[in-house]
Amino acid sequence: MRKLLYILLFSVVGQTSVYASFPVSGYNNFTQIETVDEDTEDDKKLTKKQKIAWILVGLLATFLGVIIALIAQLISKKKKGQFKFALIGLAIYFAIAIAVEYAITGELPFDLSELFILG
């Protein structure tokens, strides 16, 4: 309760100076460190093997693979494009699933007239 009284008193009076129990230099002689980011556009592109790997992740892990690729792209500072290639893998997965369904049953798993509202 006693500390609260002092806090309220100092906040009302407007005294905001704080004293440190250790020596503090009055000079602001901070050294400024500059980082030079030498990344070029070529460093940000995925290699061919990485593109194939992300397509396989999207193909084999489907929606989970796309989520993993999205997280990897958000975390990665250098490489971009993982999400796009995982989506391509997911699209390939759906194309293969539709082709297999058509080969087995002889008809598409959906009616094309349902896709087009005006048709």
C-alpha positions as CSV (number, residue, x, y, z in Angstrom):
1,M,0.0,0.0,0.0
2,R,2.9,2.3,0.8
3,K,4.4,1.8,-2.7
4,L,1.1,2.5,-4.3
5,L,0.8,5.8,-2.4
6,Y,4.2,6.9,-3.7
7,I,3.4,5.8,-7.2
8,L,0.2,7.8,-7.2
9,L,1.9,10.8,-5.7
10,F,4.7,10.9,-8.2
11,S,2.3,10.3,-11.1
12,V,0.1,13.2,-10.0
13,V,3.1,15.6,-9.3
14,G,4.7,14.7,-12.6
15,Q,8.1,13.6,-11.4
16,T,9.3,11.0,-13.8
17,S,13.0,11.0,-13.1
18,V,14.4,7.6,-12.2
19,Y,17.7,7.1,-10.5
20,A,19.8,4.0,-11.2
21,S,21.8,2.2,-8.6
22,F,24.7,1.8,-11.1
23,P,26.7,4.4,-12.9
24,V,25.1,5.5,-16.1
25,S,27.0,7.5,-18.7
26,G,25.3,10.7,-19.8
27,Y,26.6,10.4,-23.3
28,N,24.9,8.4,-26.0
29,N,27.9,6.9,-27.7
30,F,26.3,3.9,-29.2
31,T,28.0,2.4,-32.2
32,Q,25.8,2.0,-35.2
33,I,26.1,-1.3,-36.9
34,E,25.0,-1.4,-40.5
35,T,24.2,-4.7,-42.2
36,V,24.4,-4.9,-45.9
37,D,22.0,-7.3,-47.4
38,E,23.7,-8.6,-50.5
39,D,20.9,-10.9,-51.6
40,T,20.2,-10.7,-55.3
41,E,17.1,-11.9,-57.2
42,D,19.0,-15.1,-58.1
43,D,19.5,-16.0,-54.4
44,K,15.7,-15.7,-53.8
45,K,14.8,-18.1,-56.6
46,L,14.3,-21.8,-55.9
47,T,16.5,-24.3,-57.6
48,K,15.0,-26.9,-59.9
49,K,15.5,-29.6,-57.3
50,Q,13.7,-27.5,-54.7
51,K,10.8,-26.8,-57.0
52,I,10.4,-30.5,-57.7
53,A,10.6,-31.2,-54.0
54,W,7.9,-28.7,-53.1
55,I,5.7,-30.1,-55.9
56,L,6.1,-33.5,-54.4
57,V,5.3,-32.1,-50.9
58,G,2.0,-30.7,-52.3
59,L,1.3,-33.9,-54.2
60,L,1.9,-36.3,-51.4
61,A,0.8,-34.4,-48.3
62,T,-2.1,-32.5,-50.1
63,F,-3.5,-29.8,-47.8
64,L,-1.0,-30.4,-45.0
65,G,1.8,-30.0,-47.5
66,V,0.4,-26.7,-48.7
67,I,0.2,-25.5,-45.0
68,I,3.8,-26.6,-44.4
69,A,4.9,-24.8,-47.6
70,L,3.1,-21.6,-46.5
71,I,4.8,-21.7,-43.1
72,A,8.1,-22.4,-44.7
73,Q,7.7,-19.4,-47.1
74,L,6.7,-17.1,-44.3
75,I,9.7,-18.1,-42.2
76,S,12.2,-18.1,-45.0
77,K,14.0,-14.8,-45.6
78,K,15.8,-15.8,-48.8
79,K,13.8,-18.3,-50.8
80,K,10.3,-17.6,-52.1
81,G,7.9,-19.7,-54.1
82,Q,7.4,-22.8,-51.9
83,F,3.7,-22.1,-51.6
84,K,3.2,-21.8,-55.3
85,F,4.8,-25.1,-56.1
86,A,3.0,-26.9,-53.3
87,L,-0.3,-25.6,-54.8
88,I,0.8,-26.9,-58.2
89,G,1.4,-30.3,-56.5
90,L,-2.1,-30.1,-55.0
91,A,-3.6,-29.3,-58.4
92,I,-1.8,-32.3,-59.9
93,Y,-3.2,-34.5,-57.0
94,F,-6.8,-33.4,-57.8
95,A,-6.2,-34.0,-61.5
96,I,-4.9,-37.5,-60.9
97,A,-7.8,-38.2,-58.5
98,I,-10.4,-37.1,-61.1
99,A,-8.7,-39.1,-63.8
100,V,-8.6,-42.3,-61.7
101,E,-12.3,-41.8,-60.8
102,Y,-13.2,-41.3,-64.4
103,A,-11.2,-44.4,-65.4
104,I,-12.9,-46.6,-62.8
105,T,-16.5,-45.5,-63.0
106,G,-16.7,-44.1,-66.5
107,E,-18.1,-40.8,-65.4
108,L,-16.8,-37.7,-63.7
109,P,-17.2,-37.4,-59.9
110,F,-19.1,-34.1,-60.5
111,D,-21.7,-32.9,-63.0
112,L,-20.4,-30.2,-65.3
113,S,-23.7,-28.5,-65.4
114,E,-23.4,-27.9,-61.6
115,L,-20.1,-26.0,-62.1
116,F,-21.6,-23.4,-64.5
117,I,-24.5,-21.5,-62.9
118,L,-25.6,-19.8,-66.1
119,G,-25.2,-23.0,-68.3
